[in-house]
Amino acid sequence: MRFSTSKAFAALAATGLSVLGLAACGGGSGDSSSGTAQAFDPNKDVTITVWQPFTPGERESGVFDSVVADFEKVHPNVQVKTVAGVNDEKIVAAVRGGNAPDVALSFSSDNTGAFCSSGAWIDLQPYIDRDNVDINEFPAAVREYTEYNGTRCAMPLLADVYGLYYNKDLLAKAGITEPPKTASELTADAQKLTERSGDTINVAGFDPSIGFYENAAAHYAPPWNAQWFDGDKSDVASPEWQALLRWDKDLIDWYGYDNLQRFQAGAGEEFSASNAFENGKLAMIMDGEYRTAFIKDEHPELNYGTAPMPTADDQTGRYGSGYITGSIMGIPKGSSNEAAAWEFVKYMTTNTEALVKLANGLANVPTTKAAAT
């Protein structure tokens, strides 16, 4: 399916540099290639290329391709060629090289600002205005991560939300009756749930290591009330971030850093049937809503529950909050079939039947009110 968080960090860093390079090389503003919405001719045969990041040949790519096939039935003159397993770095390189796809799907909504401001993805507003697309159908948070400084170069394709997964059988075995709600409870439960043979961790109660699976600083931030900026200044030295990092380090120290590294080396690939939580090697884990579909497909026997992520001990009023992100879809600069590309983007991101099929197949959160209903 998706690349792991640690790989995502590397790709995101590389992409950020590449997009900056694109802007420096004359990426320009985020305008449509022509400055106006190009007319779509339903009688002209055309082929568009769509790059998407789902793993080739896996379940999620199959779900995506099935909705692509539905689009082709609605638009029989448009043939869609999909290329799977493409990350943002490759998209940016293609734009810079002048051989971009007609449509690109990205898991990194963090990159919207770079795509919009550099002109790597065109401004979709002329098409939105012409076709009377109601952007208010999308929740406010979703509208925010698909535009930058008034330029909407992306449309949302479902959302992801993060929380705590826990193995009910392992919690019951340890005498724990409910999932933790605070950081101190998470630490106590993680220690109680951990099973060792000497320095070898057989079962980890909770692995807090940043970069392991979905453990990212941004994912922890909301329940800890940790902010990225205070006005225009970085706020990463705030008491909230310091408390989060101290908690993280204290639990890592309890396990032993080297012991955790060895555990992770044998934990199994995140997006595979060997995932450590799915196999009972992790009692609790932070993950996205899509994990439910992987468990159903790969380990339906797993007896698990879900809950909000625990909060900092002094932030209990934030219990129930969590990190939200989503996939974004846009038209890279240089598309040779811009009008047909927009028809595809519009269908995939606003058509209720398409969104419902995708949401149910991927176990993602719908991004329009109609699809959610």
Residue pairs with C-beta under 8 A, 6 or more apart in sequence:
1 54
1 55
1 58
1 59
1 60
1 271
1 290
1 294
2 8
2 53
2 54
2 55
2 107
2 271
3 11
3 53
3 87
3 107
4 213
4 269
4 270
4 271
5 211
5 212
5 213
5 214
5 215
5 216
5 270
6 211
6 212
8 107
8 108
8 216
9 211
9 216
11 87
11 88
11 89
11 108
12 88
12 108
12 110
12 111
14 89
15 87
15 88
15 89
15 92
15 108
15 111
15 114
16 111
16 114
18 89
18 92
18 93
18 96
19 27
19 92
19 111
19 114
19 115
19 118
19 120
20 114
20 118
21 96
22 92
22 95
22 96
22 118
22 119
22 120
23 117
23 118
23 119
25 96
27 95
27 118
27 119
27 120
27 333
28 118
28 119
28 333
29 119
29 123
29 151
30 115
30 116
30 117
30 118
30 119
30 121
30 122
30 123
30 151
30 153
31 119
31 122
31 123
32 38
32 122
32 123
32 124
32 126
32 127
32 338
33 122
33 333
33 334
33 335
33 338
34 338
35 126
36 126
37 126
37 127
37 129
37 130
37 131
37 339
37 342
38 338
38 339
38 342
39 339
40 339
40 340
40 342
40 343
41 77
41 339
42 75
42 77
43 77
44 77
45 77
45 78
45 79
46 77
46 78
46 79
46 337
46 340
47 78
47 79
47 80
47 81
47 337
48 78
48 79
48 80
48 81
48 102
48 103
48 335
48 337
48 340
48 341
48 344
49 80
49 81
49 82
49 83
49 101
49 102
49 103
50 68
50 80
50 81
50 82
50 83
50 101
50 102
50 103
50 104
50 105
50 344
51 82
51 83
51 86
51 90
51 91
51 94
51 101
51 103
51 104
51 105
52 61
52 64
52 82
52 83
52 84
52 86
52 104
52 105
53 84
53 85
53 86
53 87
53 105
53 106
53 107
54 60
54 61
54 64
54 84
54 85
55 61
55 84
55 85
55 271
56 84
56 85
57 84
58 271
59 293
59 297
60 361
60 362
61 84
63 357
63 358
63 361
63 362
64 82
64 358
64 362
65 82
66 357
66 361
67 348
67 354
67 357
67 358
68 80
68 82
70 353
70 354
70 357
71 78
71 80
71 344
71 347
71 348
71 354
72 78
72 79
72 80
74 347
75 340
75 343
75 344
75 347
78 340
78 343
78 344
80 344
83 101
86 104
88 106
88 108
88 111
91 100
91 101
91 104
91 106
91 120
91 332
92 120
94 100
94 101
94 332
95 120
95 332
95 333
95 334
98 334
99 334
100 332
100 333
100 334
100 335
101 332
101 335
102 331
102 332
102 335
102 336
102 337
102 338
102 340
102 341
102 344
103 329
103 330
103 331
103 332
103 335
103 341
103 344
103 345
104 121
104 329
104 330
104 331
104 332
105 157
105 327
105 328
105 329
106 115
106 154
106 327
106 328
106 329
106 330
107 327
108 328
109 145
109 146
109 154
109 325
109 326
109 327
109 328
110 218
110 325
111 328
112 145
112 146
112 147
112 148
112 153
112 154
112 328
113 148
113 149
114 120
115 121
115 148
115 153
115 154
115 328
115 330
116 123
116 147
116 148
116 149
116 151
116 152
116 153
116 154
117 148
117 149
117 151
119 333
120 153
120 332
120 333
121 153
121 154
121 330
121 331
121 332
121 333
122 153
122 330
122 331
122 332
122 333
122 335
122 338
123 151
123 152
123 153
124 152
124 153
124 154
124 155
124 330
124 331
124 342
124 345
125 151
125 152
127 133
127 342
127 346
128 135
128 152
131 346
133 346
133 350
135 143
135 152
136 143
137 350
137 368
137 369
137 370
138 146
138 156
138 367
138 368
139 367
141 159
141 324
142 156
142 159
142 326
142 367
145 156
145 325
145 326
145 328
146 152
146 154
146 155
146 156
146 328
147 153
147 154
153 330
154 328
154 329
154 330
155 328
155 329
155 330
155 345
155 346
155 348
155 349
155 350
156 326
156 327
156 328
156 329
156 349
156 367
157 326
157 327
157 328
157 329
157 348
157 349
157 358
157 367
158 326
158 327
158 355
158 358
158 359
158 362
158 364
158 365
158 366
158 367
159 324
159 325
159 326
159 327
159 364
159 365
159 366
159 367
160 288
160 289
160 290
160 324
160 325
160 326
160 327
160 364
160 365
161 288
161 289
161 322
161 323
161 324
161 365
162 214
162 219
162 286
162 287
162 288
162 289
162 309
162 322
162 323
162 324
163 286
163 287
163 289
163 306
163 307
163 308
163 309
163 322
164 179
164 180
164 284
164 285
164 286
164 306
164 307
164 308
164 309
164 310
165 277
165 284
165 285
165 286
165 287
165 291
165 304
165 305
165 306
166 179
166 283
166 284
166 304
166 305
166 306
166 307
167 277
167 280
167 282
167 283
167 284
167 302
167 303
167 304
168 303
168 304
168 305
169 280
169 303
170 193
170 203
170 280
170 283
171 177
171 179
171 189
171 193
171 283
174 189
174 192
174 193
174 283
175 192
176 189
176 192
176 193
179 189
179 284
179 305
179 307
180 186
180 188
180 189
180 284
180 310
181 307
181 308
181 310
181 311
181 316
181 319
182 310
182 311
182 312
182 313
182 316
183 224
183 247
183 310
183 311
183 312
183 313
184 313
185 310
186 206
186 284
186 310
187 247
187 250
187 251
187 254
189 205
189 206
189 283
189 284
190 204
190 205
190 206
190 208
190 251
190 283
190 284
191 205
191 254
192 205
193 203
193 204
193 205
193 206
193 283
193 284
194 201
194 203
194 204
194 205
194 255
194 283
195 201
195 202
195 203
196 202
199 256
199 258
199 259
199 262
200 259
200 262
200 263
201 255
201 259
201 260
201 262
201 263
202 281
203 280
203 281
203 282
203 283
204 255
204 260
204 263
204 276
204 281
204 282
204 283
205 283
205 284
206 251
206 282
206 283
206 284
206 285
207 213
207 215
207 255
207 260
207 263
207 264
207 267
207 276
207 282
207 285
208 215
208 247
208 248
208 251
208 252
209 215
209 248
209 252
209 260
209 264
210 216
210 217
210 248
212 264
212 267
213 267
213 270
213 275
213 276
213 285
213 286
213 287
214 270
214 285
214 286
214 287
214 288
215 286
217 226
217 244
218 323
219 286
219 309
219 323
220 226
220 244
220 248
220 286
220 309
220 323
221 227
221 228
221 244
221 323
222 309
222 318
222 321
222 322
222 323
223 308
223 309
223 310
223 311
223 312
223 315
223 318
223 319
223 321
223 322
224 240
224 241
224 243
224 244
224 311
224 312
224 315
224 318
225 240
225 312
225 315
225 318
226 235
226 238
226 240
226 241
226 244
227 235
227 238
227 240
228 234
228 235
228 236
229 235
230 238
235 241
240 312
240 315
243 312
243 314
244 312
247 312
252 260
255 263
263 281
267 275
267 276
267 281
267 282
268 274
268 275
268 276
268 279
268 281
269 275
271 294
272 298
273 298
273 299
275 294
275 298
276 282
276 285
277 284
277 285
277 287
277 291
277 304
278 294
278 295
278 298
278 299
278 302
279 299
280 302
286 309
289 363
289 364
289 365
290 362
290 363
290 364
291 363
292 306
292 363
293 361
293 362
293 363
295 302
295 304
296 363
308 319
308 320
308 321
308 322
309 322
310 319
311 318
311 319
311 321
312 318
326 365
326 367
327 364
329 345
329 348
329 349
330 345
331 338
331 341
331 342
331 345
335 341
347 354
348 354
348 358
349 355
349 367
350 368
352 368
352 370
352 371
355 366
355 367
355 368
355 370
355 371
356 366
356 371
358 364
359 365
359 366
359 371
365 372
366 372
